Amino acid sequence: AARAGQEVDHQDGSIWIDGRPLAVTTIRQLDRKGRPLPLARAFPYRLEPGEVFLLGEDPFSFDSRYLGPLPETAVLGIYRPFWIPGEPRP
């Protein structure tokens, strides 16, 4: 969602990158079982060289909203499911 030099913020319950809100980026207070979720760090912040801010497509993804930025070198690829339980198999 964001790379080094970009500013990440949390406003109105959503993630904003460089002053623009991202769709479907709610920061939740509780997980599906009602347990409290951590907040990665204070907002706003600017990503340092070599950092990335990752967001999953699932609104319950445990991603940079809760873990904070990750080193670029930790990204090995992009996850693309080939089958989602409950949907017809390809």
Secondary structure, DSSP 8 states (H G I E B T S, - for coil): -EETT-EEEEETTEEEETTEE-TT----SB-TTS-B----S-SSEE--TTEEE---SSTT--SHHHH--EEGGG-------S--TTS---
